[in-house]
């Protein structure tokens, strides 16, 4: 099942939709049911298959979350020729794949799962009571570095640690299994911030996402020692147990930006940088564009001068546009833009046209493509809405491309 525009449908389908004025979820989304036959030819569904699909869709629409969590369930549904019992199943809940199987299927490892190393390190230090730095480094090398971490090695000592252990399992899963583990974690400890964030990531409703994230941030604040927000500011990210708080607050800020509450989001971004000036989560990449969005260019420039990390692609393009806004299209802004081109060369193509060349996969890595889409999703409007900026960007990019061709070996 796919969705497409009216003029992309087969003629008989488009005429039917127009003549019958059938209901649509969105004016640009017309459903089209096709399958693949021999030699990847498209096969249209016959009446029997259409009736079957209708029953499955109706069964899915009447399915409750509790039923899905069971892994296998049955629902009574109507079909064109009468009611039918439809049995549905989620194989990955009935037989959860190992982390290695998810990776084999092409899923990328969740970066949050690396926090398990920090947890083990903290528990190891408590267990061995090592004070000598050399002895400590030797212990870490022997016990942790280069070895597969066993989540069961340090059993949870309380409800909070037990819930967090389920979150680590969820980080290594995908789909409904991740939601199921997050809910189990919250049943054990409602103050488990990572579980709230996981649920927020898996909802398509913007208001519900905000509600879950706010609940997660409140939970994270309850789990923290209130004194540490002042006492430990500056190296917050390196402390065990603080990262769920940082993540929850970061996600709340991003959600506020999506809701148009930029000033409140800026307050969260600034507090995150106060707690972690090294900016391990990448807060500046969103703070700078948000400051520019509300015309606080001088403040954005100050943050960039204090943290000049141009190796981060989004920061590089934000710095270039900021230079154009503050100094015009002279040498200063031009130099910044050239550095941005070098960091993320595909980005201008998306900023200018929203599309990539057909042969992009032959000239760019997957990382280059991801960087380009991420940058465009955050700062596209900042470029296109600034008078003269798109023309300046295109001119400088064409010039940069020609210089690259001239400098490349024959």
Steps between C-alpha positions, in 0.01 A plus 500: 500500500638839402366856479548733206359803320190473284690538173730213600214251523394273215238683293216267600579555870518879473168512315338284768621723785373811324164356395417348840658780711649237729634624838872572539728552798692766307430668162838382367481141629309255282542135603631257240522129571756318286733205534811378325477216251767321293795722395373766746195572286211673676192288566158652574283342770196305390163510681594220741823668605330838537241348732775334701697823534186686604442249780861528620488879499172504691645254752806718547283806552315325784814361663586627849859556622460225760417252225807595301721452806383139520667428165204307355131595511170458317248767401152479349485706181252567222573395145303571184351150516440491876678505838826308549744429782845637420804374693797736505851446634825686562774236466765726656296509822434127505868425435705818563808518278847532652679835454722340236191403298371858500837615369494229232163636383655842448398681820763724654608459860343756733771730638331497840588136546864610544400647839511144636879540508463800735266304725739206520793732562322667792400165652851363454648800683255453787575128518882517496551826692805591290661838576834482319465635138738244350326214675166637385610519134641148517171374646293668227724358228474152647129493580328721244700627202459289187258259664134439437299647783266261678186684618458236772850543645393765749143411607269795573485594867175694497195578286668788318798287391268217399295735280816646346622148421181445299573824313843368403326194359258729317789695344608174336149433360274663245130523422234389745751314717660832594163646605417189698826517699456873565155439646634220718769737625243764598290238681808431715611862545290794373811723544687321218563790260639293212180295492289815460725618218477163325120518506510858371720395209243243396190717483387689193289750692690825570299593810534151645873508431532825694299360790720191521821701479391744771414200718843357426678821596303522824589138570868566435497799737346284772772239453783755534651640817382867477838625619688346206348745249720770653778299662582288196430752223778492241556126482144372523519264204788303651308411815309172531126547506487852355471414132129405509432847643708665227328299229151573631570873525654508151197324350263740677691793349484350150127439541449861610673617181260285296207660686635848429591580862854609412573716805421223746704256290797740511483501880528121504785500247695757703456305823621182330814679386556636850487147638716358219717766329667227293158450339511124461136471374545771233278770652672789317395360165140584593554798730679707233226467231231563762671821612526608136134419448403756766760751369741466791798490265753658737426244767530222242834641389620505860418131548680415177810694605504323836449158337640523144465129419451535123548127456132465585324546164195684627717745696706566188200600287343700784831686544513576126145640492567694818804655332284604205240651732755691707764599244343462155638285218861610539819299561412417860169332421642346182780330693249355745285368215797329335579322826137389519517362145806296596328357810166408334523532119153363419313751712481789247325276249223438750488855628459636149272243337386247756624213280824311442654390171419148385861392538549639852568152640801470271663821624400522865490284809192417704634732772516789250138439405382483862689820583338679206144401592556587867637846417220578256232388746627753754614808305336485156253779580777717643677493164207533263331777701810719520501740203788423267623198696389229251660686208819553700508134601449379142765731353761404759419132470536497120832681533615254768400203282696631203807552719466145632494364143803708406697382804408132465753276321414408143 
